[in-house]
Amino acid sequence: MTDADALILEYDLDAPPAKVWRAISVPALRDRWLPAAALLDPEGVAVTPGQEVRYRMRDAAPPFIESHVTFHIAPTEDGGTRLRIVHRPARIANDNGHTLMRAA
């Protein structure tokens, strides 16, 4: 999968990396802006402490599309944080990449 398959957002934040890390990784803080109900696994499927966390998401309504959202953090020269969010569709086993439509 390439970046062409993803929605990529980048933000420079005034907060230090440790504070941003807590906001994206501690459930009680993360739930304020990303509710656990939106996640298939609220603990994260891949975590590099202090740097990156990836969550699985799934739509609540049919066709229940799954995706991954990855939060990357890095310090900036001024003591702030660069937050990069990459949201991309999840590849499913036996998925040949074709979009199928269901007839009613």
N, CA, C and O atoms as a GROMACS GRO file, in nm:
protein
  416
    1MET      N    1   0.084  -0.117   0.000
    1MET     CA    2   0.000   0.000   0.000
    1MET      C    3   0.089   0.124   0.000
    1MET      O    4   0.192   0.126   0.068
    2THR      N    5   0.052   0.224  -0.074
    2THR     CA    6   0.132   0.345  -0.087
    2THR      C    7   0.063   0.461  -0.017
    2THR      O    8  -0.050   0.449   0.029
    3ASP      N    9   0.133   0.574  -0.010
    3ASP     CA   10   0.073   0.694   0.048
    3ASP      C   11  -0.044   0.743  -0.036
    3ASP      O   12  -0.127   0.819   0.014
    4ALA      N   13  -0.052   0.701  -0.162
    4ALA     CA   14  -0.164   0.741  -0.247
    4ALA      C   15  -0.295   0.681  -0.195
    4ALA      O   16  -0.402   0.732  -0.225
    5ASP      N   17  -0.286   0.573  -0.118
    5ASP     CA   18  -0.404   0.508  -0.061
    5ASP      C   19  -0.446   0.571   0.071
    5ASP      O   20  -0.548   0.531   0.128
    6ALA      N   21  -0.372   0.668   0.120
    6ALA     CA   22  -0.391   0.718   0.256
    6ALA      C   23  -0.432   0.865   0.259
    6ALA      O   24  -0.405   0.942   0.166
    7LEU      N   25  -0.497   0.900   0.368
    7LEU     CA   26  -0.522   1.039   0.403
    7LEU      C   27  -0.414   1.075   0.503
    7LEU      O   28  -0.404   1.014   0.609
    8ILE      N   29  -0.332   1.175   0.471
    8ILE     CA   30  -0.219   1.212   0.556
    8ILE      C   31  -0.237   1.356   0.601
    8ILE      O   32  -0.256   1.447   0.520
    9LEU      N   33  -0.230   1.375   0.732
    9LEU     CA   34  -0.242   1.508   0.792
    9LEU      C   35  -0.119   1.533   0.878
    9LEU      O   36  -0.072   1.442   0.947
   10GLU      N   37  -0.066   1.655   0.874
   10GLU     CA   38   0.050   1.690   0.957
   10GLU      C   39   0.021   1.820   1.030
   10GLU      O   40  -0.033   1.915   0.974
   11TYR      N   41   0.058   1.821   1.158
   11TYR     CA   42   0.036   1.938   1.243
   11TYR      C   43   0.162   1.965   1.324
   11TYR      O   44   0.227   1.872   1.370
   12ASP      N   45   0.196   2.092   1.340
   12ASP     CA   46   0.300   2.133   1.433
   12ASP      C   47   0.228   2.186   1.557
   12ASP      O   48   0.151   2.282   1.549
   13LEU      N   49   0.253   2.122   1.671
   13LEU     CA   50   0.185   2.155   1.795
   13LEU      C   51   0.281   2.223   1.892
   13LEU      O   52   0.401   2.197   1.890
   14ASP      N   53   0.227   2.312   1.976
   14ASP     CA   54   0.308   2.382   2.076
   14ASP      C   55   0.342   2.294   2.196
   14ASP      O   56   0.432   2.328   2.273
   15ALA      N   57   0.274   2.184   2.213
   15ALA     CA   58   0.294   2.096   2.328
   15ALA      C   59   0.418   2.009   2.309
   15ALA      O   60   0.452   1.974   2.196
   16PRO      N   61   0.485   1.973   2.419
   16PRO     CA   62   0.602   1.884   2.409
   16PRO      C   63   0.559   1.742   2.370
   16PRO      O   64   0.444   1.703   2.394
   17PRO      N   65   0.650   1.664   2.310
   17PRO     CA   66   0.616   1.529   2.266
   17PRO      C   67   0.556   1.440   2.375
   17PRO      O   68   0.465   1.362   2.346
   18ALA      N   69   0.604   1.449   2.498
   18ALA     CA   70   0.552   1.362   2.605
   18ALA      C   71   0.404   1.390   2.629
   18ALA      O   72   0.327   1.296   2.655
   19LYS      N   73   0.363   1.514   2.621
   19LYS     CA   74   0.222   1.549   2.643
   19LYS      C   75   0.136   1.500   2.527
   19LYS      O   76   0.026   1.449   2.548
   20VAL      N   77   0.184   1.515   2.404
   20VAL     CA   78   0.111   1.467   2.287
   20VAL      C   79   0.101   1.315   2.292
   20VAL      O   80  -0.004   1.258   2.260
   21TRP      N   81   0.210   1.248   2.332
   21TRP     CA   82   0.208   1.102   2.342
   21TRP      C   83   0.099   1.057   2.438
   21TRP      O   84   0.025   0.963   2.408
   22ARG      N   85   0.088   1.121   2.552
   22ARG     CA   86  -0.018   1.085   2.648
   22ARG      C   87  -0.156   1.103   2.585
   22ARG      O   88  -0.244   1.020   2.604
   23ALA      N   89  -0.175   1.211   2.511
   23ALA     CA   90  -0.305   1.240   2.450
   23ALA      C   91  -0.346   1.137   2.346
   23ALA      O   92  -0.465   1.112   2.327
   24ILE      N   93  -0.249   1.076   2.278
   24ILE     CA   94  -0.284   0.976   2.175
   24ILE      C   95  -0.279   0.833   2.226
   24ILE      O   96  -0.331   0.743   2.159
   25SER      N   97  -0.218   0.809   2.343
   25SER     CA   98  -0.198   0.671   2.386
   25SER      C   99  -0.266   0.634   2.517
   25SER      O  100  -0.292   0.515   2.540
   26VAL      N  101  -0.297   0.728   2.603
   26VAL     CA  102  -0.363   0.698   2.730
   26VAL      C  103  -0.514   0.700   2.706
   26VAL      O  104  -0.571   0.804   2.672
   27PRO      N  105  -0.581   0.584   2.725
   27PRO     CA  106  -0.724   0.576   2.691
   27PRO      C  107  -0.812   0.686   2.750
   27PRO      O  108  -0.899   0.739   2.681
   28ALA      N  109  -0.793   0.720   2.875
   28ALA     CA  110  -0.877   0.823   2.938
   28ALA      C  111  -0.862   0.958   2.870
   28ALA      O  112  -0.958   1.036   2.865
   29LEU      N  113  -0.745   0.988   2.819
   29LEU     CA  114  -0.722   1.115   2.748
   29LEU      C  115  -0.763   1.104   2.602
   29LEU      O  116  -0.826   1.195   2.547
   30ARG      N  117  -0.729   0.992   2.538
   30ARG     CA  118  -0.763   0.972   2.397
   30ARG      C  119  -0.914   0.970   2.376
   30ARG      O  120  -0.962   1.019   2.274
   31ASP      N  121  -0.989   0.912   2.470
   31ASP     CA  122  -1.135   0.902   2.457
   31ASP      C  123  -1.203   1.038   2.446
   31ASP      O  124  -1.317   1.046   2.399
   32ARG      N  125  -1.137   1.144   2.487
   32ARG     CA  126  -1.195   1.278   2.476
   32ARG      C  127  -1.211   1.323   2.332
   32ARG      O  128  -1.299   1.403   2.301
   33TRP      N  129  -1.126   1.272   2.244
   33TRP     CA  130  -1.133   1.314   2.103
   33TRP      C  131  -1.141   1.197   2.005
   33TRP      O  132  -1.174   1.216   1.888
   34LEU      N  133  -1.112   1.076   2.051
   34LEU     CA  134  -1.124   0.955   1.968
   34LEU      C  135  -1.183   0.845   2.055
   34LEU      O  136  -1.109   0.770   2.119
   35PRO      N  137  -1.317   0.834   2.057
   35PRO     CA  138  -1.382   0.738   2.147
   35PRO      C  139  -1.344   0.593   2.118
   35PRO      O  140  -1.326   0.554   2.002
   36ALA      N  141  -1.330   0.514   2.223
   36ALA     CA  142  -1.296   0.373   2.209
   36ALA      C  143  -1.397   0.300   2.121
   36ALA      O  144  -1.361   0.201   2.056
   37ALA      N  145  -1.521   0.346   2.117
   37ALA     CA  146  -1.623   0.281   2.033
   37ALA      C  147  -1.588   0.287   1.885
   37ALA      O  148  -1.636   0.204   1.807
   38ALA      N  149  -1.505   0.381   1.845
   38ALA     CA  150  -1.464   0.393   1.704
   38ALA      C  151  -1.349   0.298   1.670
   38ALA      O  152  -1.312   0.284   1.554
   39LEU      N  153  -1.293   0.234   1.772
   39LEU     CA  154  -1.176   0.150   1.754
   39LEU      C  155  -1.210   0.003   1.771
   39LEU      O  156  -1.291  -0.034   1.856
   40LEU      N  157  -1.148  -0.082   1.688
   40LEU     CA  158  -1.163  -0.227   1.706
   40LEU      C  159  -1.077  -0.276   1.821
   40LEU      O  160  -1.115  -0.369   1.892
   41ASP      N  161  -0.963  -0.214   1.840
   41ASP     CA  162  -0.872  -0.250   1.948
   41ASP      C  163  -0.826  -0.122   2.016
   41ASP      O  164  -0.735  -0.056   1.966
   42PRO      N  165  -0.886  -0.085   2.130
   42PRO     CA  166  -0.852   0.042   2.193
   42PRO      C  167  -0.710   0.048   2.249
   42PRO      O  168  -0.663   0.155   2.288
   43GLU      N  169  -0.641  -0.066   2.254
   43GLU     CA  170  -0.504  -0.066   2.305
   43GLU      C  171  -0.400  -0.034   2.198
   43GLU      O  172  -0.285  -0.006   2.231
   44GLY      N  173  -0.438  -0.037   2.073
   44GLY     CA  174  -0.342  -0.014   1.965
   44GLY      C  175  -0.285  -0.146   1.917
   44GLY      O  176  -0.255  -0.233   1.998
   45VAL      N  177  -0.270  -0.160   1.788
   45VAL     CA  178  -0.220  -0.285   1.731
   45VAL      C  179  -0.070  -0.283   1.711
   45VAL      O  180  -0.007  -0.389   1.698
   46ALA      N  181  -0.012  -0.165   1.709
   46ALA     CA  182   0.134  -0.151   1.699
   46ALA      C  183   0.172  -0.025   1.774
   46ALA      O  184   0.117   0.083   1.750
   47VAL      N  185   0.266  -0.038   1.866
   47VAL     CA  186   0.306   0.075   1.948
   47VAL      C  187   0.458   0.080   1.957
   47VAL      O  188   0.522  -0.019   1.990
   48THR      N  189   0.514   0.197   1.928
   48THR     CA  190   0.653   0.228   1.957
   48THR      C  191   0.646   0.341   2.060
   48THR      O  192   0.624   0.457   2.023
   49PRO      N  193   0.664   0.309   2.189
   49PRO     CA  194   0.641   0.408   2.294
   49PRO      C  195   0.712   0.541   2.269
   49PRO      O  196   0.831   0.547   2.237
   50GLY      N  197   0.633   0.647   2.284
   50GLY     CA  198   0.686   0.782   2.267
   50GLY      C  199   0.699   0.828   2.124
   50GLY      O  200   0.736   0.944   2.099
   51GLN      N  201   0.670   0.739   2.026
   51GLN     CA  202   0.691   0.775   1.886
   51GLN      C  203   0.572   0.749   1.796
   51GLN      O  204   0.536   0.834   1.713
   52GLU      N  205   0.508   0.632   1.811
   52GLU     CA  206   0.405   0.594   1.714
   52GLU      C  207   0.306   0.495   1.776
   52GLU      O  208   0.344   0.407   1.853
   53VAL      N  209   0.179   0.512   1.740
   53VAL     CA  210   0.077   0.415   1.778
   53VAL      C  211  -0.019   0.400   1.661
   53VAL      O  212  -0.056   0.498   1.596
   54ARG      N  213  -0.060   0.274   1.634
   54ARG     CA  214  -0.155   0.247   1.526
   54ARG      C  215  -0.278   0.177   1.584
   54ARG      O  216  -0.267   0.082   1.661
   55TYR      N  217  -0.394   0.227   1.545
   55TYR     CA  218  -0.521   0.172   1.589
   55TYR      C  219  -0.597   0.117   1.469
   55TYR      O  220  -0.585   0.168   1.358
   56ARG      N  221  -0.676   0.012   1.494
   56ARG     CA  222  -0.768  -0.040   1.392
   56ARG      C  223  -0.903   0.025   1.417
   56ARG      O  224  -0.949   0.036   1.530
   57MET      N  225  -0.966   0.068   1.308
   57MET     CA  226  -1.097   0.129   1.315
   57MET      C  227  -1.193   0.050   1.227
   57MET      O  228  -1.152  -0.018   1.133
   58ARG      N  229  -1.322   0.061   1.259
   58ARG     CA  230  -1.424  -0.006   1.178
   58ARG      C  231  -1.550   0.079   1.181
   58ARG      O  232  -1.595   0.121   1.288
   59ASP      N  233  -1.607   0.103   1.063
   59ASP     CA  234  -1.732   0.177   1.055
   59ASP      C  235  -1.840   0.106   1.134
   59ASP      O  236  -1.843  -0.017   1.138
   60ALA      N  237  -1.929   0.183   1.196
   60ALA     CA  238  -2.037   0.127   1.277
   60ALA      C  239  -2.154   0.078   1.191
   60ALA      O  240  -2.239   0.003   1.239
   61ALA      N  241  -2.159   0.120   1.065
   61ALA     CA  242  -2.270   0.083   0.977
   61ALA      C  243  -2.216   0.006   0.856
   61ALA      O  244  -2.100   0.021   0.819
   62PRO      N  245  -2.302  -0.076   0.795
   62PRO     CA  246  -2.260  -0.150   0.676
   62PRO      C  247  -2.208  -0.054   0.570
   62PRO      O  248  -2.265   0.054   0.552
   63PRO      N  249  -2.105  -0.090   0.500
   63PRO     CA  250  -2.043  -0.223   0.487
   63PRO      C  251  -1.931  -0.250   0.587
   63PRO      O  252  -1.847  -0.337   0.563
   64PHE      N  253  -1.926  -0.177   0.699
   64PHE     CA  254  -1.830  -0.202   0.807
   64PHE      C  255  -1.686  -0.200   0.757
   64PHE      O  256  -1.610  -0.294   0.781
   65ILE      N  257  -1.650  -0.095   0.689
   65ILE     CA  258  -1.515  -0.082   0.632
   65ILE      C  259  -1.413  -0.066   0.744
   65ILE      O  260  -1.432   0.013   0.836
   66GLU      N  261  -1.305  -0.143   0.735
   66GLU     CA  262  -1.197  -0.134   0.832
   66GLU      C  263  -1.085  -0.048   0.778
   66GLU      O  264  -1.061  -0.041   0.657
   67SER      N  265  -1.016   0.018   0.871
   67SER     CA  266  -0.902   0.102   0.834
   67SER      C  267  -0.804   0.105   0.950
   67SER      O  268  -0.833   0.058   1.060
   68HIS      N  269  -0.688   0.160   0.924
   68HIS     CA  270  -0.585   0.182   1.026
   68HIS      C  271  -0.557   0.330   1.033
   68HIS      O  272  -0.550   0.398   0.930
   69VAL      N  273  -0.540   0.381   1.153
   69VAL     CA  274  -0.495   0.518   1.170
   69VAL      C  275  -0.369   0.514   1.256
   69VAL      O  276  -0.368   0.456   1.364
   70THR      N  277  -0.264   0.576   1.204
   70THR     CA  278  -0.134   0.576   1.272
   70THR      C  279  -0.099   0.718   1.309
   70THR      O  280  -0.108   0.810   1.228
   71PHE      N  281  -0.059   0.735   1.435
   71PHE     CA  282  -0.016   0.864   1.486
   71PHE      C  283   0.135   0.858   1.508
   71PHE      O  284   0.183   0.778   1.587
   72HIS      N  285   0.209   0.944   1.438
   72HIS     CA  286   0.355   0.953   1.453
   72HIS      C  287   0.382   1.086   1.523
   72HIS      O  288   0.325   1.189   1.485
   73ILE      N  289   0.468   1.086   1.623
   73ILE     CA  290   0.508   1.212   1.683
   73ILE      C  291   0.660   1.226   1.678
   73ILE      O  292   0.733   1.127   1.688
   74ALA      N  293   0.705   1.349   1.662
   74ALA     CA  294   0.847   1.378   1.659
   74ALA      C  295   0.869   1.517   1.718
   74ALA      O  296   0.786   1.607   1.697
   75PRO      N  297   0.978   1.536   1.790
   75PRO     CA  298   1.005   1.668   1.846
   75PRO      C  299   1.041   1.767   1.737
   75PRO      O  300   1.099   1.731   1.635
   76THR      N  301   1.007   1.893   1.760
   76THR     CA  302   1.048   2.001   1.670
   76THR      C  303   1.161   2.078   1.738
   76THR      O  304   1.185   2.062   1.857
   77GLU      N  305   1.230   2.160   1.662
   77GLU     CA  306   1.345   2.234   1.715
   77GLU      C  307   1.306   2.330   1.827
   77GLU      O  308   1.388   2.361   1.914
   78ASP      N  309   1.182   2.378   1.826
   78ASP     CA  310   1.140   2.476   1.927
   78ASP      C  311   1.078   2.412   2.051
   78ASP      O  312   1.021   2.483   2.134
   79GLY      N  313   1.089   2.280   2.066
   79GLY     CA  314   1.036   2.211   2.183
   79GLY      C  315   0.894   2.162   2.168
   79GLY      O  316   0.839   2.102   2.260
   80GLY      N  317   0.834   2.186   2.054
   80GLY     CA  318   0.699   2.139   2.026
   80GLY      C  319   0.700   2.000   1.966
   80GLY      O  320   0.797   1.925   1.980
   81THR      N  321   0.592   1.967   1.899
   81THR     CA  322   0.576   1.833   1.842
   81THR      C  323   0.519   1.841   1.702
   81THR      O  324   0.426   1.917   1.676
   82ARG      N  325   0.574   1.761   1.612
   82ARG     CA  326   0.512   1.740   1.482
   82ARG      C  327   0.430   1.612   1.493
   82ARG      O  328   0.483   1.505   1.524
   83LEU      N  329   0.300   1.625   1.467
   83LEU     CA  330   0.208   1.512   1.470
   83LEU      C  331   0.170   1.480   1.327
   83LEU      O  332   0.118   1.565   1.255
   84ARG      N  333   0.196   1.357   1.286
   84ARG     CA  334   0.160   1.310   1.153
   84ARG      C  335   0.057   1.198   1.169
   84ARG      O  336   0.083   1.099   1.238
   85ILE      N  337  -0.058   1.215   1.107
   85ILE     CA  338  -0.166   1.118   1.115
   85ILE      C  339  -0.184   1.056   0.977
   85ILE      O  340  -0.204   1.128   0.879
   86VAL      N  341  -0.176   0.924   0.970
   86VAL     CA  342  -0.191   0.852   0.844
   86VAL      C  343  -0.310   0.758   0.860
   86VAL      O  344  -0.308   0.667   0.942
   87HIS      N  345  -0.413   0.781   0.780
   87HIS     CA  346  -0.534   0.699   0.786
   87HIS      C  347  -0.550   0.631   0.651
   87HIS      O  348  -0.562   0.696   0.547
   88ARG      N  349  -0.549   0.497   0.654
   88ARG     CA  350  -0.558   0.422   0.528
   88ARG      C  351  -0.648   0.301   0.545
   88ARG      O  352  -0.663   0.247   0.655
   89PRO      N  353  -0.707   0.258   0.434
   89PRO     CA  354  -0.792   0.138   0.440
   89PRO      C  355  -0.709   0.015   0.476
   89PRO      O  356  -0.592   0.004   0.438
   90ALA      N  357  -0.770  -0.075   0.550
   90ALA     CA  358  -0.703  -0.200   0.586
   90ALA      C  359  -0.715  -0.298   0.471
   90ALA      O  360  -0.820  -0.306   0.406
   91ARG      N  361  -0.610  -0.370   0.445
   91ARG     CA  362  -0.616  -0.478   0.346
   91ARG      C  363  -0.673  -0.601   0.414
   91ARG      O  364  -0.635  -0.633   0.526
   92ILE      N  365  -0.762  -0.667   0.348
   92ILE     CA  366  -0.828  -0.784   0.401
   92ILE      C  367  -0.778  -0.906   0.325
   92ILE      O  368  -0.749  -0.898   0.205
   93ALA      N  369  -0.766  -1.019   0.394
   93ALA     CA  370  -0.722  -1.141   0.328
   93ALA      C  371  -0.809  -1.169   0.207
   93ALA      O  372  -0.930  -1.150   0.210
   94ASN      N  373  -0.747  -1.214   0.100
   94ASN     CA  374  -0.813  -1.245  -0.027
   94ASN      C  375  -0.870  -1.123  -0.096
   94ASN      O  376  -0.954  -1.136  -0.186
   95ASP      N  377  -0.826  -1.005  -0.056
   95ASP     CA  378  -0.872  -0.882  -0.121
   95ASP      C  379  -0.784  -0.857  -0.242
   95ASP      O  380  -0.662  -0.839  -0.228
   96ASN      N  381  -0.842  -0.855  -0.358
   96ASN     CA  382  -0.764  -0.831  -0.478
   96ASN      C  383  -0.759  -0.684  -0.516
   96ASN      O  384  -0.712  -0.649  -0.624
   97GLY      N  385  -0.808  -0.598  -0.426
   97GLY     CA  386  -0.801  -0.455  -0.449
   97GLY      C  387  -0.915  -0.398  -0.528
   97GLY      O  388  -0.919  -0.277  -0.550
   98HIS      N  389  -1.010  -0.480  -0.570
   98HIS     CA  390  -1.124  -0.432  -0.647
   98HIS      C  391  -1.237  -0.393  -0.554
   98HIS      O  392  -1.266  -0.463  -0.457
   99THR      N  393  -1.302  -0.283  -0.583
   99THR     CA  394  -1.417  -0.240  -0.507
   99THR      C  395  -1.539  -0.310  -0.564
   99THR      O  396  -1.566  -0.303  -0.684
  100LEU      N  397  -1.613  -0.376  -0.477
  100LEU     CA  398  -1.733  -0.447  -0.520
  100LEU      C  399  -1.855  -0.374  -0.470
  100LEU      O  400  -1.854  -0.315  -0.362
  101MET      N  401  -1.960  -0.377  -0.547
  101MET     CA  402  -2.086  -0.317  -0.507
  101MET      C  403  -2.188  -0.428  -0.487
  101MET      O  404  -2.192  -0.525  -0.562
  102ARG      N  405  -2.271  -0.412  -0.387
  102ARG     CA  406  -2.372  -0.511  -0.358
  102ARG      C  407  -2.505  -0.463  -0.416
  102ARG      O  408  -2.546  -0.350  -0.392
  103ALA      N  409  -2.571  -0.548  -0.491
  103ALA     CA  410  -2.701  -0.514  -0.550
  103ALA      C  411  -2.809  -0.530  -0.443
  103ALA      O  412  -2.803  -0.622  -0.361
  104ALA      N  413  -2.906  -0.443  -0.446
  104ALA     CA  414  -3.016  -0.450  -0.347
  104ALA      C  415  -3.122  -0.548  -0.391
  104ALA      O  416  -3.221  -0.568  -0.320
   0.00000   0.00000   0.00000
